[in-house]
């Protein structure tokens, strides 16, 4: 530890998020429009699962939501939105 910077993490610390080699998992819900059947689930799930870092995709038809768990070090939310658009659906706004 640098005595001049006691609050900064030690760079060699394996739990330091800047140096860690473990996944940083995030789960987000994305509102979508237009899916209402099992075929829709397949069309949405398949392209999302192909994205590097995506660990799990659940489609909630009743609420028109896609729940994606992904490694934030390998992919980002805009990549998920792009995959949804390419599948023929579109991200939507959550109702207020």
Backbone as JSON Lines, residues from 0, in Angstrom:
{"i":0,"aa":"X","n":[0.85,-1.18,0.0],"ca":[0.0,0.0,0.0],"c":[0.88,1.23,0.0]}
{"i":1,"aa":"X","n":[0.47,2.2,-0.8],"ca":[1.18,3.46,-0.87],"c":[0.72,4.34,0.28]}
{"i":2,"aa":"X","n":[1.64,4.7,1.2],"ca":[1.22,5.51,2.35],"c":[0.64,6.87,1.96]}
{"i":3,"aa":"X","n":[1.01,7.36,0.79],"ca":[0.46,8.65,0.35],"c":[-0.97,8.51,-0.15]}
{"i":4,"aa":"X","n":[-1.37,7.26,-0.47],"ca":[-2.71,7.01,-0.99],"c":[-3.32,5.81,-0.26]}
{"i":5,"aa":"X","n":[-3.67,5.97,1.0],"ca":[-4.16,4.82,1.78],"c":[-5.51,4.27,1.32]}
{"i":6,"aa":"X","n":[-6.28,5.04,0.59],"ca":[-7.61,4.57,0.18],"c":[-7.62,3.9,-1.19]}
{"i":7,"aa":"X","n":[-6.5,3.96,-1.91],"ca":[-6.45,3.32,-3.22],"c":[-6.14,1.84,-3.07]}
{"i":8,"aa":"X","n":[-6.77,0.99,-3.89],"ca":[-6.5,-0.45,-3.79],"c":[-5.09,-0.78,-4.25]}
{"i":9,"aa":"X","n":[-4.56,-1.82,-3.69],"ca":[-3.24,-2.31,-4.08],"c":[-3.33,-2.91,-5.48]}
{"i":10,"aa":"X","n":[-2.5,-2.49,-6.42],"ca":[-2.61,-3.01,-7.79],"c":[-2.43,-4.52,-7.9]}
{"i":11,"aa":"X","n":[-1.68,-5.12,-7.0],"ca":[-1.44,-6.57,-7.06],"c":[-2.53,-7.38,-6.36]}
{"i":12,"aa":"X","n":[-3.47,-6.72,-5.73],"ca":[-4.55,-7.4,-5.02],"c":[-5.45,-8.11,-6.04]}
{"i":13,"aa":"X","n":[-5.61,-9.45,-5.93],"ca":[-6.45,-10.16,-6.91],"c":[-7.92,-9.77,-6.84]}
{"i":14,"aa":"X","n":[-8.34,-9.11,-5.77],"ca":[-9.73,-8.68,-5.66],"c":[-9.92,-7.25,-6.17]}
{"i":15,"aa":"X","n":[-8.86,-6.63,-6.61],"ca":[-8.93,-5.31,-7.21],"c":[-9.68,-5.45,-8.54]}
{"i":16,"aa":"X","n":[-10.82,-4.8,-8.72],"ca":[-11.61,-4.99,-9.94],"c":[-10.88,-4.62,-11.22]}
{"i":17,"aa":"X","n":[-9.88,-3.77,-11.13],"ca":[-9.13,-3.39,-12.32],"c":[-8.21,-4.51,-12.79]}
{"i":18,"aa":"X","n":[-7.84,-5.42,-11.88],"ca":[-6.89,-6.48,-12.23],"c":[-7.51,-7.87,-12.17]}
{"i":19,"aa":"X","n":[-8.7,-7.95,-11.7],"ca":[-9.32,-9.27,-11.52],"c":[-9.55,-9.95,-12.87]}
{"i":20,"aa":"X","n":[-9.39,-11.25,-12.88],"ca":[-9.63,-11.99,-14.11],"c":[-10.96,-12.74,-14.06]}
{"i":21,"aa":"X","n":[-11.74,-12.51,-13.03],"ca":[-13.04,-13.16,-12.92],"c":[-14.11,-12.32,-13.61]}
{"i":22,"aa":"X","n":[-15.2,-12.97,-13.95],"ca":[-16.3,-12.28,-14.64],"c":[-16.98,-11.3,-13.7]}
{"i":23,"aa":"X","n":[-17.42,-10.21,-14.25],"ca":[-18.25,-9.25,-13.52],"c":[-19.64,-9.36,-14.14]}
{"i":24,"aa":"X","n":[-20.5,-10.12,-13.48],"ca":[-21.82,-10.4,-14.05],"c":[-22.82,-9.31,-13.71]}
{"i":25,"aa":"X","n":[-23.57,-8.94,-14.71],"ca":[-24.68,-8.0,-14.55],"c":[-25.92,-8.64,-15.15]}
{"i":26,"aa":"X","n":[-27.06,-8.33,-14.58],"ca":[-28.33,-8.8,-15.13],"c":[-29.19,-7.57,-15.39]}
{"i":27,"aa":"X","n":[-29.7,-7.49,-16.61],"ca":[-30.56,-6.36,-16.95],"c":[-31.85,-6.88,-17.57]}
{"i":28,"aa":"X","n":[-32.89,-6.08,-17.44],"ca":[-34.17,-6.35,-18.08],"c":[-34.34,-5.34,-19.2]}
{"i":29,"aa":"X","n":[-34.65,-5.86,-20.38],"ca":[-34.87,-4.98,-21.53],"c":[-36.31,-5.18,-21.99]}
{"i":30,"aa":"X","n":[-37.07,-4.11,-22.03],"ca":[-38.44,-4.18,-22.54],"c":[-38.36,-4.36,-24.05]}
{"i":31,"aa":"X","n":[-39.22,-5.2,-24.58],"ca":[-39.26,-5.43,-26.02],"c":[-40.71,-5.34,-26.49]}
{"i":32,"aa":"X","n":[-40.87,-5.27,-27.8],"ca":[-42.22,-5.19,-28.36],"c":[-42.42,-6.3,-29.36]}
{"i":33,"aa":"X","n":[-43.59,-6.92,-29.33],"ca":[-44.0,-7.81,-30.4],"c":[-43.85,-9.3,-30.18]}
{"i":34,"aa":"X","n":[-43.21,-9.75,-29.13],"ca":[-43.08,-11.2,-28.97],"c":[-44.27,-11.75,-28.21]}
{"i":35,"aa":"X","n":[-44.78,-12.88,-28.73],"ca":[-45.97,-13.46,-28.08],"c":[-46.05,-14.97,-28.22]}
{"i":36,"aa":"X","n":[-44.97,-15.63,-28.68],"ca":[-45.03,-17.08,-28.87],"c":[-43.65,-17.71,-28.65]}
{"i":37,"aa":"X","n":[-43.62,-19.03,-28.66],"ca":[-42.35,-19.74,-28.45],"c":[-41.36,-19.47,-29.57]}
{"i":38,"aa":"X","n":[-41.84,-19.3,-30.78],"ca":[-40.95,-18.98,-31.89],"c":[-40.25,-17.64,-31.65]}
{"i":39,"aa":"X","n":[-40.98,-16.7,-31.09],"ca":[-40.42,-15.39,-30.76],"c":[-39.29,-15.55,-29.73]}
{"i":40,"aa":"X","n":[-39.5,-16.42,-28.77],"ca":[-38.48,-16.67,-27.75],"c":[-37.21,-17.17,-28.41]}
{"i":41,"aa":"X","n":[-37.34,-18.11,-29.32],"ca":[-36.16,-18.64,-30.02],"c":[-35.47,-17.57,-30.84]}
{"i":42,"aa":"X","n":[-36.27,-16.73,-31.52],"ca":[-35.69,-15.67,-32.35],"c":[-34.94,-14.63,-31.52]}
{"i":43,"aa":"X","n":[-35.41,-14.38,-30.32],"ca":[-34.74,-13.41,-29.44],"c":[-33.55,-14.04,-28.72]}
{"i":44,"aa":"X","n":[-33.74,-15.24,-28.22],"ca":[-32.72,-15.86,-27.37],"c":[-31.45,-16.22,-28.14]}
{"i":45,"aa":"X","n":[-31.6,-16.78,-29.32],"ca":[-30.46,-17.28,-30.08],"c":[-29.4,-16.21,-30.38]}
{"i":46,"aa":"X","n":[-29.76,-15.06,-30.95],"ca":[-28.73,-14.06,-31.24],"c":[-28.1,-13.46,-29.97]}
{"i":47,"aa":"X","n":[-28.87,-13.37,-28.91],"ca":[-28.31,-12.84,-27.67],"c":[-27.29,-13.82,-27.07]}
{"i":48,"aa":"X","n":[-27.59,-15.11,-27.13],"ca":[-26.67,-16.1,-26.58],"c":[-25.37,-16.2,-27.37]}
{"i":49,"aa":"X","n":[-25.37,-15.74,-28.61],"ca":[-24.15,-15.76,-29.44],"c":[-23.16,-14.66,-29.05]}
{"i":50,"aa":"X","n":[-23.62,-13.66,-28.34],"ca":[-22.75,-12.54,-27.97],"c":[-21.75,-13.0,-26.93]}
{"i":51,"aa":"X","n":[-20.49,-12.68,-27.16],"ca":[-19.43,-13.03,-26.23],"c":[-19.72,-12.41,-24.86]}
{"i":52,"aa":"X","n":[-19.74,-13.23,-23.85],"ca":[-19.96,-12.75,-22.49],"c":[-21.37,-12.96,-21.97]}
{"i":53,"aa":"X","n":[-22.33,-13.23,-22.85],"ca":[-23.7,-13.47,-22.39],"c":[-23.77,-14.85,-21.76]}
{"i":54,"aa":"X","n":[-24.26,-14.91,-20.53],"ca":[-24.34,-16.17,-19.79],"c":[-25.74,-16.79,-19.81]}
{"i":55,"aa":"X","n":[-26.78,-15.95,-19.78],"ca":[-28.14,-16.47,-19.72],"c":[-29.11,-15.46,-20.31]}
{"i":56,"aa":"X","n":[-30.14,-15.98,-20.98],"ca":[-31.19,-15.14,-21.55],"c":[-32.53,-15.77,-21.2]}
{"i":57,"aa":"X","n":[-33.4,-14.99,-20.59],"ca":[-34.76,-15.44,-20.31],"c":[-35.71,-14.46,-20.98]}
{"i":58,"aa":"X","n":[-36.74,-14.99,-21.6],"ca":[-37.74,-14.15,-22.25],"c":[-39.04,-14.3,-21.49]}
{"i":59,"aa":"X","n":[-39.57,-13.18,-21.02],"ca":[-40.84,-13.15,-20.3],"c":[-41.9,-12.63,-21.27]}
{"i":60,"aa":"X","n":[-42.63,-13.56,-21.9],"ca":[-43.62,-13.17,-22.91],"c":[-44.74,-12.32,-22.33]}
{"i":61,"aa":"X","n":[-45.19,-12.68,-21.14],"ca":[-46.32,-11.97,-20.53],"c":[-46.03,-10.5,-20.28]}
{"i":62,"aa":"X","n":[-44.82,-10.2,-19.88],"ca":[-44.45,-8.8,-19.59],"c":[-43.65,-8.16,-20.72]}
{"i":63,"aa":"X","n":[-43.42,-8.92,-21.81],"ca":[-42.62,-8.45,-22.94],"c":[-41.27,-7.91,-22.47]}
{"i":64,"aa":"X","n":[-40.51,-8.8,-21.85],"ca":[-39.2,-8.45,-21.31],"c":[-38.18,-9.53,-21.69]}
{"i":65,"aa":"X","n":[-36.95,-9.11,-21.85],"ca":[-35.83,-10.02,-22.02],"c":[-34.91,-9.76,-20.84]}
{"i":66,"aa":"X","n":[-34.56,-10.82,-20.1],"ca":[-33.68,-10.68,-18.95],"c":[-32.36,-11.34,-19.33]}
{"i":67,"aa":"X","n":[-31.29,-10.54,-19.36],"ca":[-30.0,-11.01,-19.84],"c":[-28.97,-10.89,-18.72]}
{"i":68,"aa":"X","n":[-28.24,-11.99,-18.49],"ca":[-27.11,-11.99,-17.57],"c":[-25.85,-12.08,-18.42]}
{"i":69,"aa":"X","n":[-24.93,-11.12,-18.21],"ca":[-23.74,-11.06,-19.06],"c":[-22.53,-10.59,-18.27]}
{"i":70,"aa":"X","n":[-21.35,-10.87,-18.81],"ca":[-20.09,-10.43,-18.23],"c":[-19.81,-9.02,-18.76]}
{"i":71,"aa":"X","n":[-19.84,-8.05,-17.86],"ca":[-19.67,-6.65,-18.26],"c":[-18.28,-6.35,-18.79]}
{"i":72,"aa":"X","n":[-17.34,-7.26,-18.6],"ca":[-15.99,-7.06,-19.16],"c":[-15.93,-7.47,-20.63]}
{"i":73,"aa":"X","n":[-16.93,-8.24,-21.07],"ca":[-16.88,-8.76,-22.44],"c":[-17.91,-8.17,-23.37]}
{"i":74,"aa":"X","n":[-18.99,-7.64,-22.85],"ca":[-20.02,-7.05,-23.71],"c":[-20.68,-5.89,-22.98]}
{"i":75,"aa":"X","n":[-21.46,-5.13,-23.73],"ca":[-22.11,-3.94,-23.18],"c":[-23.56,-3.91,-23.63]}
{"i":76,"aa":"X","n":[-24.35,-3.14,-22.94],"ca":[-25.79,-3.06,-23.22],"c":[-26.1,-2.71,-24.67]}
{"i":77,"aa":"X","n":[-25.39,-1.77,-25.32],"ca":[-25.72,-1.49,-26.73],"c":[-25.58,-2.72,-27.63]}
{"i":78,"aa":"X","n":[-24.64,-3.63,-27.3],"ca":[-24.51,-4.86,-28.08],"c":[-25.76,-5.72,-27.95]}
{"i":79,"aa":"X","n":[-26.34,-5.74,-26.76],"ca":[-27.56,-6.51,-26.53],"c":[-28.72,-5.91,-27.3]}
{"i":80,"aa":"X","n":[-28.82,-4.59,-27.27],"ca":[-29.88,-3.9,-28.02],"c":[-29.74,-4.16,-29.52]}
{"i":81,"aa":"X","n":[-28.5,-4.13,-30.02],"ca":[-28.29,-4.4,-31.45],"c":[-28.73,-5.8,-31.83]}
{"i":82,"aa":"X","n":[-28.44,-6.78,-30.97],"ca":[-28.83,-8.16,-31.25],"c":[-30.36,-8.29,-31.28]}
{"i":83,"aa":"X","n":[-31.03,-7.57,-30.4],"ca":[-32.51,-7.6,-30.39],"c":[-33.04,-7.02,-31.69]}
{"i":84,"aa":"X","n":[-32.46,-5.9,-32.12],"ca":[-32.89,-5.29,-33.39],"c":[-32.65,-6.22,-34.57]}
{"i":85,"aa":"X","n":[-31.5,-6.89,-34.59],"ca":[-31.18,-7.81,-35.69],"c":[-32.1,-9.02,-35.71]}
{"i":86,"aa":"X","n":[-32.67,-9.36,-34.55],"ca":[-33.56,-10.51,-34.5],"c":[-34.96,-10.18,-35.03]}
{"i":87,"aa":"X","n":[-35.2,-8.9,-35.33],"ca":[-36.49,-8.49,-35.87],"c":[-37.41,-7.85,-34.85]}
{"i":88,"aa":"X","n":[-36.96,-7.72,-33.63],"ca":[-37.75,-7.08,-32.57],"c":[-37.06,-5.79,-32.21]}
{"i":89,"aa":"X","n":[-37.69,-5.03,-31.34],"ca":[-37.02,-3.79,-30.95],"c":[-37.16,-3.55,-29.46]}
{"i":90,"aa":"X","n":[-36.09,-3.0,-28.87],"ca":[-36.18,-2.61,-27.47],"c":[-37.25,-1.54,-27.33]}
{"i":91,"aa":"X","n":[-37.93,-1.54,-26.23],"ca":[-39.03,-0.59,-26.01],"c":[-38.8,0.13,-24.68]}
{"i":92,"aa":"X","n":[-39.59,1.16,-24.47],"ca":[-39.55,1.86,-23.19],"c":[-40.38,1.09,-22.17]}
{"i":93,"aa":"X","n":[-39.9,1.07,-20.94],"ca":[-40.71,0.5,-19.86],"c":[-41.9,1.42,-19.63]}
{"i":94,"aa":"X","n":[-43.08,0.88,-19.38],"ca":[-44.22,1.76,-19.09],"c":[-43.98,2.53,-17.8]}
{"i":95,"aa":"X","n":[-44.43,3.76,-17.77],"ca":[-44.21,4.61,-16.58],"c":[-45.06,4.18,-15.41]}
